[in-house]
Amino acid sequence: MIDQHCHTSSIRVKRSAAAVFDLMSDGIKQGHWAWGSFQREEVSKGLFVGTSVFDGQQTFVRLNSDVERLTVDYEVGKSEANMQFRNMSRVLPGPVVGLSDEECIVSLITWRLASQDDDSWSQIGTVHEAEMYLIRGLAERGLPNA
């Protein structure tokens, strides 16, 4: 079934779940792989802003991390005032799916807004699928100065 309400992307990463969760739950590090809010800076405690590689506009992001469940909820918006929950990530430790402790599965999940047209919905799914490869590459080789 093609899901018109939710899109998921997942990839296997040859790093521990803890190391990958560190990448997914750090607002500055996320700015290395999130094309919708690239090259982040922290503008206030827990609030980040980056630039969209698609339209050149600023995108604000707040991360709500749950280290016990290895999940991150991402609130995003074009301004701090209009931020809303849009995406989440989950890191699944390797042993849960029969992999080693030094492997994991990372997933990105997004839900479609009623206001999103088909083109915008297609774009976000395609972008998340491409971001999976960035996440894996960054996690497996390590971020510079991280």
Residue frames relative to the residue before (quaternion, step in Angstrom):
aa qw qx qy qz dx dy dz
M 1.0000 0.0000 0.0000 0.0000 0.00 0.00 0.00
I 0.3119 -0.6910 0.6137 0.2203 3.57 -1.10 0.71
D 0.2758 -0.7955 0.5264 0.1180 3.53 -0.50 1.26
Q 0.2548 -0.7947 0.5394 0.1121 3.58 -0.62 1.15
H 0.7006 0.4802 -0.2535 0.4628 3.59 1.27 -0.10
C 0.8030 0.1128 -0.0172 0.5849 3.57 1.12 -0.66
H 0.0987 -0.7729 0.6237 0.0628 3.56 -1.06 0.78
T 0.0666 -0.7881 0.6114 0.0270 3.55 -0.99 0.87
S 0.0513 -0.7521 0.6564 0.0288 3.52 -1.22 0.66
S 0.0045 -0.8012 0.5978 -0.0265 3.58 -0.97 0.85
I 0.0123 -0.7840 0.6205 0.0109 3.53 -1.25 0.51
R 0.4426 -0.6604 0.5454 0.2656 3.54 -1.21 0.64
V 0.0960 -0.7983 0.5946 0.0053 3.56 -0.88 1.02
K 0.3329 -0.7478 0.5445 0.1831 3.58 -0.91 0.92
R 0.5325 0.5142 -0.4678 0.4830 3.51 0.56 1.34
S 0.6197 -0.5553 0.3946 0.3898 3.56 -1.18 0.47
A 0.6293 -0.5359 0.4078 0.3880 3.55 -1.22 0.49
A 0.6308 0.5420 -0.3375 0.4410 3.60 0.99 -0.79
A 0.6678 0.4953 -0.3048 0.4645 3.60 0.92 -0.86
V 0.6784 0.4751 -0.2966 0.4755 3.58 0.94 -0.82
F 0.6191 0.5280 -0.3486 0.4652 3.59 1.02 -0.72
D 0.6009 0.5559 -0.3591 0.4483 3.59 1.04 -0.69
L 0.6544 0.5003 -0.3007 0.4808 3.59 0.99 -0.79
M 0.7149 0.4699 -0.2587 0.4486 3.59 0.87 -0.96
S 0.7543 0.4095 -0.2048 0.4705 3.60 1.09 -0.66
D 0.6032 0.5322 -0.3572 0.4746 3.59 1.26 0.21
G 0.4286 -0.7535 0.4436 0.2276 3.58 -0.50 1.20
I 0.6543 0.4797 -0.3175 0.4909 3.59 1.05 -0.66
K 0.6640 0.4983 -0.3076 0.4649 3.60 0.88 -0.91
Q 0.6089 0.5573 -0.3565 0.4378 3.59 1.04 -0.73
G 0.6111 0.5791 -0.3348 0.4233 3.57 1.13 -0.61
H 0.5896 0.5532 -0.3676 0.4594 3.60 1.31 -0.06
W 0.8007 0.2754 -0.1508 0.5103 3.60 1.15 -0.43
A 0.6454 0.5291 -0.3288 0.4420 3.63 1.13 -0.43
W 0.3016 -0.8062 0.4857 0.1523 3.59 -0.20 1.29
G 0.6329 0.5409 -0.3369 0.4398 3.60 1.13 -0.48
S 0.7763 0.0931 -0.0495 0.6215 3.59 1.28 -0.35
F 0.0407 0.8548 -0.5066 0.1051 3.50 0.64 1.28
Q 0.8446 0.1777 -0.1279 0.4886 3.56 -1.28 0.47
R 0.0063 0.8776 -0.4743 0.0694 3.52 0.70 1.22
E 0.0438 -0.7209 0.6846 0.0988 3.44 -1.42 0.32
E 0.4294 -0.6710 0.5392 0.2732 3.55 -1.19 0.60
V 0.2121 -0.8138 0.5322 0.0976 3.58 -0.57 1.17
S 0.7491 -0.0769 0.0076 0.6579 3.56 1.30 -0.37
K 0.7423 -0.4159 0.2605 0.4562 3.59 -1.25 0.32
G 0.8647 0.0613 -0.0837 0.4915 3.56 -0.59 1.21
L 0.6627 0.4492 -0.3079 0.5141 3.60 1.28 0.05
F 0.0879 -0.8135 0.5748 -0.0134 3.53 -0.73 1.13
V 0.0970 -0.7647 0.6316 0.0827 3.54 -1.26 0.46
G 0.0104 0.7715 -0.6355 0.0290 3.52 -1.10 0.82
T 0.4898 -0.6539 0.4979 0.2909 3.53 -1.33 0.01
S 0.4334 -0.6844 0.5254 0.2603 3.55 -0.95 0.91
V 0.3897 -0.7118 0.5306 0.2449 3.59 -0.87 0.92
F 0.6362 0.5596 -0.3197 0.4242 3.59 1.22 -0.30
D 0.8335 0.1212 -0.0496 0.5368 3.60 0.85 -0.91
G 0.4908 -0.7025 0.4016 0.3230 3.59 1.29 0.05
Q 0.5385 0.6243 -0.4026 0.3977 3.60 1.28 0.07
Q 0.5577 -0.5869 0.4686 0.3536 3.52 -1.28 0.43
T 0.0822 -0.7538 0.6492 0.0597 3.53 -1.21 0.67
F 0.2713 -0.7604 0.5758 0.1294 3.55 -0.84 1.08
V 0.0542 -0.7993 0.5983 -0.0152 3.56 -1.07 0.81
R 0.0459 -0.7415 0.6687 0.0307 3.53 -1.16 0.80
L 0.2247 -0.7840 0.5695 0.1029 3.56 -0.88 1.00
N 0.1100 -0.7531 0.6461 0.0569 3.55 -1.02 0.89
S 0.0771 -0.8545 0.5132 -0.0245 3.54 -0.11 1.36
D 0.1326 -0.7505 0.6436 0.0705 3.52 -1.18 0.75
V 0.2580 -0.8167 0.4988 0.1331 3.57 -0.03 1.31
E 0.6178 0.5579 -0.3499 0.4297 3.60 1.05 -0.63
R 0.7623 0.3375 -0.1783 0.5227 3.58 0.98 -0.86
L 0.3490 -0.7590 0.4692 0.2863 3.59 1.34 -0.20
T 0.4920 0.6257 -0.4457 0.4096 3.56 0.99 0.94
V 0.1046 -0.7579 0.6398 0.0722 3.53 -1.27 0.52
D 0.1841 -0.7353 0.6430 0.1094 3.55 -0.93 0.98
Y 0.1757 -0.7930 0.5790 0.0711 3.56 -0.89 0.97
E 0.1663 -0.7360 0.6495 0.0932 3.55 -0.87 1.05
V 0.0027 -0.8159 0.5772 -0.0338 3.59 -0.83 0.94
G 0.1649 0.7775 -0.6002 0.0897 3.55 -1.28 0.41
K 0.5824 -0.5859 0.4411 0.3507 3.54 -1.29 0.34
S 0.7559 0.0976 -0.1155 0.6370 3.57 1.33 -0.13
E 0.6464 -0.5122 0.3771 0.4215 3.56 -1.22 0.32
A 0.6504 0.5577 -0.3079 0.4137 3.57 1.05 -0.79
N 0.7839 0.3299 -0.1911 0.4901 3.63 1.02 -0.62
M 0.3166 0.7610 -0.5085 0.2490 3.58 1.17 0.48
Q 0.0659 0.7798 -0.6214 0.0379 3.54 -1.15 0.69
F 0.6205 -0.5200 0.4257 0.4042 3.56 -1.25 0.42
R 0.0032 0.8212 -0.5690 0.0429 3.59 -0.81 1.04
N 0.8264 0.1098 0.0217 0.5518 3.55 0.89 -0.97
M 0.0573 -0.7687 0.6305 0.0910 3.51 -1.31 0.23
S 0.1837 -0.7400 0.6262 0.1627 3.51 -1.31 0.30
R 0.0891 -0.7637 0.6362 0.0637 3.51 -1.28 0.46
V 0.1821 -0.7493 0.6281 0.1043 3.52 -1.02 0.87
L 0.1642 -0.7895 0.5889 0.0542 3.54 -0.74 1.11
P 0.4152 -0.7183 0.4922 0.2635 3.63 -0.55 1.09
G 0.6446 -0.5844 0.3503 0.3467 3.55 -1.03 0.86
P 0.6750 0.5165 -0.3269 0.4132 3.64 0.76 -0.92
V 0.5543 0.6127 -0.3977 0.3989 3.62 1.13 -0.50
V 0.7878 0.2475 -0.1276 0.5494 3.59 1.08 -0.71
G 0.6650 -0.5547 0.2896 0.4076 3.57 1.19 0.57
L 0.5192 0.6012 -0.4328 0.4263 3.60 1.21 0.43
S 0.6402 -0.5231 0.3877 0.4076 3.57 -1.27 0.10
D 0.6706 -0.4818 0.3872 0.4102 3.56 -1.36 0.13
E 0.7002 0.4570 -0.2585 0.4838 3.58 1.18 -0.50
E 0.6561 0.4051 -0.3240 0.5481 3.55 1.24 0.58
C 0.0104 0.7844 -0.6200 -0.0141 3.54 -1.27 0.36
I 0.3557 -0.6601 0.6027 0.2730 3.51 -1.40 0.02
V 0.0930 -0.7759 0.6212 0.0591 3.57 -0.91 0.90
S 0.1032 -0.8027 0.5873 0.0139 3.54 -0.98 0.94
L 0.1817 -0.7188 0.6585 0.1289 3.52 -1.26 0.65
I 0.0744 -0.7894 0.6093 -0.0086 3.54 -0.97 0.95
T 0.0378 0.7856 -0.6169 0.0277 3.56 -0.99 0.84
W 0.2664 -0.7518 0.5850 0.1466 3.52 -1.18 0.64
R 0.4826 -0.6917 0.4715 0.2576 3.54 -1.03 0.86
L 0.3642 -0.6977 0.5772 0.2176 3.52 -1.01 0.91
A 0.5866 -0.5785 0.4313 0.3678 3.57 -1.10 0.62
S 0.6830 0.5009 -0.2786 0.4528 3.58 1.13 -0.63
Q 0.5555 0.6301 -0.3940 0.3731 3.64 1.21 -0.20
D 0.3259 -0.7247 0.5707 0.2070 3.55 -0.90 0.94
D 0.7177 -0.4650 0.2986 0.4237 3.58 -1.27 0.27
D 0.6406 0.5350 -0.3300 0.4410 3.60 0.98 -0.81
S 0.6644 0.4973 -0.2947 0.4738 3.58 0.92 -0.93
W 0.6503 0.5146 -0.3108 0.4645 3.59 0.99 -0.83
S 0.6477 0.5094 -0.3090 0.4748 3.57 0.98 -0.84
Q 0.6449 0.5371 -0.3200 0.4397 3.58 0.98 -0.86
I 0.6876 0.4865 -0.3145 0.4377 3.61 0.76 -0.94
G 0.6462 0.5114 -0.3269 0.4627 3.59 1.01 -0.72
T 0.6556 0.5062 -0.3034 0.4711 3.56 0.96 -0.88
V 0.6465 0.5182 -0.3142 0.4634 3.58 0.97 -0.86
H 0.6632 0.4990 -0.3224 0.4552 3.60 0.85 -0.87
E 0.6332 0.5229 -0.3427 0.4562 3.59 0.99 -0.72
A 0.6615 0.4823 -0.3044 0.4869 3.60 0.99 -0.79
E 0.6321 0.5454 -0.3328 0.4385 3.60 0.99 -0.78
M 0.5348 0.6206 -0.4053 0.4057 3.59 1.13 -0.50
Y 0.6837 0.4812 -0.2880 0.4669 3.58 0.94 -0.88
L 0.6107 0.5251 -0.3455 0.4815 3.59 1.12 -0.61
I 0.6419 0.5248 -0.3176 0.4600 3.57 0.93 -0.92
R 0.6719 0.4909 -0.3061 0.4625 3.58 0.83 -0.96
G 0.6665 0.5084 -0.3095 0.4489 3.60 0.87 -0.90
L 0.6711 0.4877 -0.2976 0.4725 3.58 0.91 -0.90
A 0.6709 0.5019 -0.3038 0.4536 3.59 0.92 -0.88
E 0.7224 0.4577 -0.2640 0.4461 3.58 0.85 -0.92
R 0.7589 0.3433 -0.2240 0.5059 3.62 0.99 -0.62
G 0.4578 -0.6875 0.4400 0.3522 3.58 1.25 -0.39
L 0.4685 -0.6687 0.5069 0.2765 3.53 -1.09 0.74
P 0.5182 -0.5981 0.4888 0.3671 3.57 -1.08 0.56
N 0.8544 0.0775 -0.0899 0.5058 3.56 -1.00 0.88
A 0.5670 0.5907 -0.3987 0.4130 3.59 1.07 0.56
